[in-house]
Amino acid sequence: MTRLLHRMLPWCGRGLGMWLACGLPALAAAGAGEMPAQPEYVYSTPLRSDVLPRAVLRAYVQTVDEVHASHYAARASHFCFVQQSASDRPGAVPLVWMVWYEDGRIQSLGDAASRPRVGNELTPQEEGRMLALAKSLRLATDVVPTLADIAGSSYLVEQAWVDRLIGHCRTLGRKVTLAAAQKPRPTKPGQPLAHSPVFRNTH
C-alpha cells in the first residue's frame, strides 16, 4: 500500500522533494541572499480523466471532516482543476492541481499521467482518503507575500504563484460542484436507507 501511495502521489511526505516535484520555487537550495531563477509556467485545461471522480471527491471531503472536525460535507463544495507545465522542461509531463475554494486548499494530484495508471487499483474511498491525508497547500497558512519571505522553507509558496494558478483555474480549469450530502430519509422497518448524494458538474 505504501508503494502504491508513492506511485499515485509522488510528492507525499517528502519535504522539499514534494515541492520540487510539483514545480514550485525551491529556495532552500539557494545560498544566503541568492534568488534562484524562476521558470515560467504555462497553464491549460486538463483532460476529463485527470479530474477526480465524484465518489473520490466525496471521500476526500468526508476525510477532511473527520480529521479536522469540520462540516464541509453538509454543504456544497466547489473544486477547480488546472494543468501546469514548466517552460524550461519541454516534453515533461504536466502537473494537475486541484483548488478547493470552501476549505482554502490547493492539492497536487501529481503528474497528468498518474491517475489513469492507478485508478483501477484503488477504490474511490481509498483514493479520496489517501489524497486528503497527503500534504496540501493551505491558503491561510502556507502562502507568503514574496519569494524572499519563504526564507528557505520547503512548504511555503509565493502569493503571486497562488494568484496565477487560481486565476488560470477560473479561466481554463474544469469546475466541479459537489452538492451537500443528503441526510438519510426515514424508511419502514426492513427497508435499506436511501442516501444517494446528488452531484452537479459544471465545465
C-alpha positions in Angstrom: 0.0 0.0 0.0 2.9 2.4 0.8 4.5 1.7 -2.6 1.1 2.3 -4.3 0.7 5.6 -2.5 4.0 6.9 -3.6 3.2 5.9 -7.2 0.0 7.8 -7.0 1.2 10.8 -5.0 5.0 11.0 -5.7 5.3 14.2 -3.6 3.6 12.9 -0.4 5.7 13.2 2.7 8.9 14.0 1.0 9.6 17.6 2.3 11.5 19.7 -0.1 11.3 17.0 -2.8 7.5 17.4 -2.8 7.6 21.0 -4.0 10.4 20.3 -6.4 8.2 17.6 -7.9 5.4 20.0 -8.1 7.4 22.6 -9.9 7.3 25.2 -7.2 10.2 27.6 -6.3 12.8 25.8 -4.1 14.5 28.5 -2.1 16.0 26.1 0.4 18.6 25.1 -2.1 19.7 28.7 -2.7 22.6 30.3 -0.8 22.2 33.2 1.5 21.0 36.2 -0.3 20.6 34.4 -3.6 17.4 34.3 -5.5 17.1 31.3 -7.9 15.7 31.9 -11.4 12.0 31.1 -11.6 10.6 29.1 -14.5 7.7 30.4 -16.5 4.6 28.2 -16.0 2.1 27.5 -18.7 -1.5 26.6 -17.7 -4.0 24.6 -19.6 -7.2 22.6 -19.3 -6.7 19.1 -18.0 -8.2 16.1 -19.6 -11.5 14.9 -18.1 -9.7 11.7 -17.0 -7.5 13.9 -14.8 -10.4 15.4 -12.9 -11.3 13.4 -9.7 -14.5 11.4 -10.0 -17.4 12.4 -7.8 -17.0 9.4 -5.5 -13.4 10.3 -4.8 -14.3 13.9 -4.0 -16.9 12.8 -1.6 -14.5 10.6 0.2 -11.9 13.4 0.2 -14.3 15.9 1.8 -15.5 13.3 4.4 -11.9 12.5 5.4 -11.1 16.2 5.9 -14.2 16.5 8.0 -13.1 13.5 10.1 -9.6 14.7 10.6 -10.3 18.4 11.3 -13.8 18.1 12.9 -15.2 20.3 10.1 -18.6 20.1 8.4 -17.9 20.6 4.7 -19.9 17.5 3.6 -23.0 19.2 4.9 -22.8 21.9 2.3 -21.9 22.3 -1.3 -18.2 22.4 -2.3 -16.6 23.9 -5.4 -13.5 22.4 -7.0 -11.4 23.5 -9.9 -8.7 21.5 -11.7 -6.0 23.1 -13.8 -2.9 21.7 -15.6 0.6 23.3 -15.1 3.7 22.9 -17.3 7.2 24.5 -16.8 8.5 26.2 -19.9 12.1 25.2 -19.0 11.2 21.5 -19.1 9.9 20.8 -22.6 8.4 17.4 -23.0 7.9 16.9 -19.3 4.5 15.5 -18.2 2.4 18.4 -16.8 1.1 18.5 -13.3 -2.5 18.8 -12.3 -3.6 21.0 -9.4 -7.0 20.9 -7.6 -8.3 24.0 -5.9 -11.0 23.6 -3.2 -12.5 27.0 -2.6 -14.5 26.4 0.6 -11.6 25.0 2.6 -9.0 27.3 1.0 -6.8 24.4 -0.1 -4.7 23.7 -3.1 -3.8 20.0 -3.7 -1.4 18.5 -6.1 -2.7 15.4 -8.0 0.7 14.6 -9.3 1.6 14.3 -13.0 -1.2 14.2 -15.5 -0.5 10.5 -16.3 -0.7 9.2 -12.7 -4.5 8.9 -12.1 -5.3 6.7 -15.1 -2.4 4.4 -14.2 -3.5 3.7 -10.7 -7.2 4.5 -10.9 -8.2 0.8 -11.2 -6.0 -0.2 -8.2 -7.8 1.9 -5.6 -11.4 2.2 -4.6 -12.8 5.7 -4.7 -12.9 5.7 -0.9 -9.3 4.7 -0.7 -8.1 7.3 -3.3 -10.1 10.1 -1.7 -8.9 9.3 1.8 -5.2 9.0 0.8 -5.3 12.3 -1.1 -7.0 14.1 1.9 -4.3 12.8 4.2 -1.4 13.9 1.9 0.3 17.3 2.2 -1.6 20.2 0.6 -1.2 24.0 0.5 -3.4 25.9 2.9 -4.1 29.5 1.7 -4.4 30.7 5.3 -1.0 29.4 6.5 1.3 28.4 3.6 1.3 31.5 1.4 3.7 34.4 1.9 3.8 37.8 0.1 7.2 37.4 -1.7 9.8 34.8 -2.6 12.1 36.4 0.0 9.6 35.7 2.7 9.9 31.9 2.0 13.3 32.1 3.8 14.3 28.5 3.0 11.0 26.8 3.8 10.2 23.8 1.8 6.4 24.2 2.3 5.7 27.9 1.8 4.8 29.4 -1.6 4.6 32.9 -3.0 1.3 34.8 -3.2 1.9 35.7 -6.9 2.2 32.0 -7.8 -1.1 31.2 -6.0 -2.8 34.1 -7.7 -1.7 33.0 -11.1 -2.7 29.4 -10.5 -6.2 30.3 -9.2 -6.7 32.9 -11.9 -5.9 30.4 -14.7 -8.0 27.8 -13.0 -11.0 30.1 -13.2 -10.5 30.8 -16.9 -9.1 27.4 -18.1 -9.8 24.9 -15.4 -12.5 22.2 -15.2 -15.0 23.1 -12.4 -16.9 20.6 -10.3 -19.6 21.4 -7.8 -20.2 18.7 -5.2 -23.6 19.1 -3.6 -24.2 18.7 0.1 -24.6 15.1 1.2 -28.2 14.2 1.7 -29.4 13.0 5.0 -30.9 9.5 5.0 -34.6 9.6 4.6 -36.7 7.7 7.2 -37.7 4.3 6.0 -40.0 1.5 7.0 -38.5 -1.4 9.0 -36.6 -3.8 6.8 -36.0 -1.2 4.0 -32.5 0.0 3.2 -31.7 3.6 3.8 -32.0 5.9 0.8 -29.0 8.2 0.9 -27.7 8.7 -2.7 -25.9 12.0 -2.8 -26.7 14.4 -5.7 -23.8 15.9 -7.7 -23.7 18.6 -10.3 -20.8 19.1 -12.7 -20.1 22.3 -14.5 -17.4 22.9 -17.1 
